[in-house]
Amino acid sequence: MKGVIAPRPLKKPPPPKIPSGARILAVDDDPDIRALLRRQLEHAGYRVDTAEDAVAAAHAMERNVPDLIVVDFLMPYMNGVDFVDALRSDAALRGIPAIFITSMSNASDLVGRTFGRPLLIKPVSVDELLSAVESQLRARAA
């Protein structure tokens, strides 16, 4: 028919881009887990700082504010949930996404305590970790 234009298919907007070289802070009291997280994340192109507990993490964040935090659920001095909760009280830091990791067998009981953030069970697969990291960084960029 003359004068009729076929509707154009709707295009989905492209997903938000993940910041190139995003900085991630990995917090775990186990030095082997910290080293593994660093290796996996750096191999994927991220800049990584590590800390053994919440106190060291706070000092690391004074030097470099991360784009995302991967934090162990159980740590000395302050557990990961309390640490992230403390960050949420600071307006400059509350938007930093977090991913919780745990070796606890009752992880399903912990999900409600993680502010809706991902909770990964150790040993964490590389694919699972990177998928969670990319998802959280995309959500922050949106």
KABEL-V123397 format. One record per helix or strand. SS is the DSSP state (hx for helix, st for strand). FROM is the first residue (numbers start at 1). LEN is the number of residues. If there is no record, write none. Layout:
BEGIN
[[SS & FROM & LEN] [SS & FROM & LEN]]
END
This chain:
BEGIN
[[st & 23 & 5] [hx & 31 & 13] [st & 47 & 5] [hx & 54 & 10] [st & 68 & 5] [hx & 80 & 9] [st & 97 & 6] [hx & 107 & 7] [st & 119 & 3] [hx & 126 & 16]]
END
